[in-house]
Amino acid sequence: MRARQQSIGFAGTPEFACKILAALIEDERHLAVVYTQPDRKAGRGRRIQANPVKQLAQTQGLAIEQPESLRNSQAPRVMAGYELDVLVVAAYGLILPQAILDVPRLGCINVHASLLPRWRGAAPIERAIMAGDSETGVSIMHMDAGLDTGPVYATRKCPISDTTDGPTLEAQLAESGATLLLECLNDLDKREPKAQAESGATYAKKLSKADATVDWNLDAVVIDRQIRALCGRQPATVVLGNLRIKLLKARANSDTAPGAAPGTIVRSGRDGIIVACASGSITLLRVQLNTGKGSALDPLAACNGYPETFSPGASLASNH
């Protein structure tokens, strides 16, 4: 049971954070203010759009702050005006300096999508899948000035199978993180967070263009992890001159095509487009090209629409 209604601030930006905010709203927590990143250009038209967290906050009539940075003398004064007991942070995207961390009465707590200290940093979900981890989870952490180095209130595990993709895992971790957060908020002032272990720390660096580039000279299982991990936010991509092919869904096969160079299409048709790798092969099940309508295509549609690109013997080895 809650001793009293806490005054909560929330800081987050993408869909993962939106689901955490939605849980706080559904549980009728007192949300004094929502911090989120400024509106950015997005989509094929590159129009200015509000992010998911702002859109939800607007529907609820919540106070919204969108500073470009929190590293100035005005930011702590603005936040102090909301008289927060705690600031909940989930995938906000801005660094919180010590002057901000000190404002809420009970400090700032972070819903982080990994089992800390593994995968501190910006892309813990994708990095866990790409590394072949068999499990990950969420951590509710008391924030300090370091990068996801603060003591942890609670964790909850989540398995990763050989078919788990990034969007699915993100949704599972958001749901689990929201539940765990509410449990921690109920008695936050009585909880004592535990320091993270010194060993086992890894860094989930921000995703780059290089992370999305497919190298067929790798094993099929490694490429399969790459495709599954990145299919939601920054899909694995093959570049053939001016043609860019995003790989949205695939399956790794243990069989290797004898004599086929990595990147060569061995077979194609309704059931998939099979591409040779250094070891094993990849069956492409959904692709998207930067031509035509730009829609996601199943194997048959891809083969019929772009026969020269997806016919047996053609190469998908990037030439950029």
C-alpha positions in Angstrom: 0.0 0.0 0.0 1.2 3.5 -0.8 1.7 5.7 2.3 0.7 8.8 0.2 0.4 9.9 -3.3 3.9 10.6 -4.7 4.5 13.6 -7.0 6.2 11.9 -10.0 8.0 13.3 -12.9 8.6 11.2 -16.0 11.3 11.4 -18.6 11.3 9.3 -21.8 10.9 9.5 -25.5 10.3 6.3 -27.7 7.6 3.6 -27.7 9.4 1.7 -24.9 9.1 4.7 -22.6 5.5 5.4 -23.7 4.4 2.0 -22.4 6.0 2.8 -19.0 4.2 6.1 -18.9 1.0 4.5 -19.9 1.3 2.1 -16.9 1.8 5.1 -14.5 -1.3 6.7 -15.9 -3.4 3.6 -15.7 -2.3 3.1 -12.1 -3.5 6.6 -11.4 -0.2 7.9 -10.2 0.2 11.7 -9.8 2.3 12.8 -12.8 3.4 16.4 -12.2 5.4 16.7 -15.4 6.6 14.8 -18.4 10.0 15.5 -19.9 10.7 14.3 -23.4 13.0 15.2 -26.3 12.1 18.0 -28.7 10.1 17.3 -31.8 12.2 15.9 -34.6 11.8 15.2 -38.3 10.7 11.6 -39.0 9.2 9.4 -41.6 9.6 9.4 -45.4 8.4 13.0 -45.6 10.8 14.2 -42.9 8.1 16.2 -41.2 8.3 17.5 -37.7 6.5 15.0 -35.4 5.9 14.6 -31.8 7.4 11.4 -30.3 5.2 8.7 -28.7 5.7 10.0 -25.1 4.6 13.5 -26.0 1.6 12.3 -27.9 0.4 10.3 -24.9 1.1 13.1 -22.5 -0.9 15.5 -24.6 -3.9 13.2 -24.6 -3.8 13.2 -20.8 -3.3 17.0 -20.5 0.0 16.6 -18.6 2.5 19.3 -18.2 5.3 18.8 -20.8 8.9 20.0 -20.9 11.1 19.5 -24.0 14.5 21.0 -23.3 17.3 20.6 -25.8 19.7 20.0 -22.8 19.6 19.7 -19.1 23.2 21.0 -18.7 22.4 24.6 -17.8 21.6 26.5 -14.7 17.9 27.0 -15.6 17.0 23.3 -15.9 17.3 22.5 -12.2 15.2 25.5 -11.3 12.5 24.6 -13.7 12.3 21.0 -12.4 12.4 22.2 -8.8 9.2 24.1 -9.5 7.3 20.8 -9.9 8.2 19.7 -6.4 8.9 16.1 -7.4 9.3 13.2 -5.0 10.9 11.1 -7.7 11.7 11.4 -11.4 11.2 8.1 -13.4 13.5 7.9 -16.5 13.0 5.4 -19.3 14.9 5.7 -22.6 14.9 9.5 -22.3 18.0 10.1 -24.5 19.4 13.0 -22.6 22.1 12.9 -20.0 21.0 13.9 -16.5 23.7 16.0 -14.7 24.1 15.8 -11.0 22.3 19.1 -10.5 19.2 17.4 -12.0 19.6 14.1 -10.2 19.6 16.1 -6.9 16.3 17.8 -7.5 13.6 15.1 -6.7 13.2 14.3 -3.0 13.9 10.6 -3.5 16.2 11.0 -6.5 15.8 9.7 -10.1 15.2 6.1 -10.9 15.7 4.4 -14.3 13.8 1.6 -16.0 16.7 0.0 -17.9 16.2 -2.9 -20.4 18.9 -5.2 -19.3 20.2 -7.1 -16.2 22.7 -4.6 -15.0 25.7 -4.4 -15.1 25.4 -6.2 -18.4 24.5 -4.0 -21.3 24.8 -0.5 -19.8 24.2 2.1 -22.4 21.9 3.1 -25.3 21.0 -0.2 -27.1 20.7 -3.0 -24.6 17.9 -4.9 -26.3 19.6 -5.1 -29.7 23.0 -5.8 -28.2 21.7 -8.7 -26.1 20.1 -10.4 -29.2 23.1 -9.8 -31.4 25.5 -11.2 -28.8 23.4 -14.4 -28.6 22.4 -14.0 -24.9 20.0 -16.6 -23.7 18.3 -14.1 -21.3 18.1 -10.5 -20.5 15.6 -8.5 -18.3 14.9 -5.1 -16.7 16.5 -3.3 -13.9 15.1 -0.5 -11.7 18.1 1.6 -10.9 18.7 4.6 -8.6 20.6 6.9 -11.0 23.9 8.4 -10.3 26.2 10.5 -12.6 27.7 7.5 -14.3 26.4 5.7 -17.3 23.9 3.2 -15.9 26.2 2.5 -12.9 23.8 3.3 -10.0 22.6 0.8 -7.4 19.7 -1.4 -8.3 16.4 -1.7 -6.5 15.1 -4.8 -8.4 15.5 -6.9 -11.5 13.3 -9.2 -13.5 14.6 -11.8 -16.0 13.3 -12.5 -19.6 14.4 -15.3 -21.8 15.7 -14.8 -25.4 15.0 -17.7 -27.8 16.5 -18.3 -31.2 13.5 -16.6 -32.8 13.1 -13.6 -30.5 13.3 -10.3 -32.4 13.9 -6.7 -31.2 10.3 -5.4 -31.2 8.9 -8.5 -29.5 11.6 -8.4 -26.8 11.1 -4.6 -26.3 7.4 -5.1 -25.8 8.0 -7.8 -23.2 10.6 -5.8 -21.3 8.4 -2.7 -21.3 5.5 -4.6 -19.8 7.8 -6.3 -17.2 9.6 -3.0 -16.5 6.3 -1.2 -15.9 5.1 -3.8 -13.4 8.4 -3.9 -11.6 8.5 -0.1 -11.5 5.1 0.2 -9.8 6.1 -2.3 -7.2 9.2 -0.3 -6.4 7.3 3.0 -6.3 4.9 1.6 -3.7 7.6 1.6 -1.0 10.5 3.4 -2.6 11.4 5.4 0.5 11.9 2.1 2.4 13.9 0.2 -0.3 17.7 0.1 -0.2 19.2 -0.4 -3.6 22.2 -2.7 -4.0 25.4 -1.7 -5.7 26.1 -3.3 -9.0 28.7 -6.1 -9.3 32.1 -5.0 -10.3 32.5 -7.9 -12.8 30.4 -8.6 -15.8 29.8 -5.1 -17.0 29.4 -4.6 -20.7 28.5 -1.5 -22.8 25.6 -1.4 -25.3 26.9 1.3 -27.5 24.5 3.3 -29.7 23.6 1.6 -33.0 25.4 2.7 -36.1 25.2 2.3 -39.8 27.9 -0.3 -39.6 25.8 -2.4 -37.2 23.1 -2.6 -39.9 25.4 -3.6 -42.8 25.1 -7.3 -43.7 28.4 -9.2 -44.1 27.6 -12.6 -45.8 31.1 -13.7 -44.9 29.8 -14.3 -41.3 28.0 -17.4 -40.1 24.3 -17.7 -40.7 23.5 -17.7 -37.0 25.3 -14.3 -36.5 23.5 -12.7 -39.5 20.2 -14.1 -38.2 20.7 -12.5 -34.8 21.6 -9.2 -36.6 18.3 -9.3 -38.6 16.2 -10.2 -35.6 17.7 -7.6 -33.4 17.5 -4.7 -35.8 14.3 -5.4 -37.7 12.2 -2.8 -35.8 14.4 0.3 -35.4 17.3 0.1 -37.9 16.9 -3.0 -40.2 19.9 -5.0 -41.4 20.6 -3.7 -44.9 22.2 -4.8 -48.1 23.5 -2.1 -50.5 23.7 -2.9 -54.3 24.7 0.3 -56.0 21.7 2.7 -55.5 19.5 -0.2 -54.4 19.1 -0.7 -50.6 17.4 -3.8 -49.4 16.2 -4.0 -45.8 16.0 -7.5 -44.4 13.0 -7.5 -42.1 12.5 -11.3 -41.4 14.7 -14.3 -42.0 15.7 -17.7 -40.7 19.1 -19.3 -40.3 19.8 -22.7 -41.8 22.6 -25.1 -40.9 23.1 -26.4 -44.4 25.7 -24.8 -46.5 25.5 -24.4 -50.3 28.5 -26.2 -51.8 30.6 -23.9 -54.0 28.4 -20.9 -53.6 30.2 -17.7 -52.6 28.8 -15.9 -49.5 26.0 -13.6 -50.5 24.9 -15.7 -53.5 21.2 -16.6 -53.9 21.0 -20.4 -54.0 17.3 -20.8 -54.4 14.3 -18.5 -54.5 10.6 -18.8 -54.6 7.4 -18.7 -52.6 9.0 -20.3 -49.5 11.9 -17.9 -49.2 15.1 -16.5 -50.8 18.0 -18.6 -49.6 21.4 -16.9 -49.5 24.7 -18.6 -48.9 26.8 -17.5 -45.9 30.3 -18.4 -44.8 28.7 -21.2 -42.8 25.1 -22.2 -43.3 22.6 -20.1 -45.2 19.9 -17.5 -44.6 16.3 -17.8 -45.8 14.9 -14.3 -46.4 11.2 -14.1 -45.5 10.4 -10.4 -45.8 12.4 -7.6 -47.4 11.9 -3.9 -48.2 13.5 -2.0 -51.1 14.0 1.7 -51.5 12.2 1.6 -54.9 8.7 1.3 -56.1 6.1 1.8 -53.3 8.7 0.9 -50.6 6.4 -1.7 -49.1 7.5 -4.8 -47.2 7.5 -7.8 -49.6 7.2 -11.5 -49.1 9.6 -13.8 -51.1 7.2 -14.4 -54.0 6.4 -10.7 -54.4 10.1 -9.8 -54.3 11.0 -12.5 -56.9 8.2 -11.4 -59.2 8.8 -7.7 -58.8 12.6 -7.8 -58.9 13.7 -11.0 -60.7 17.2 -9.8 -61.6 17.9 -9.0 -58.0 16.5 -12.2 -56.4 17.1 -14.9 -59.0 19.3 -17.9 -58.2 22.9 -17.1 -58.9 22.5 -13.3 -58.2 24.7 -11.9 -55.5 23.5 -9.8 -52.5 27.1 -9.1 -51.4 27.1 -5.3 -50.7 29.2 -3.3 -53.1 29.0 0.1 -51.4 
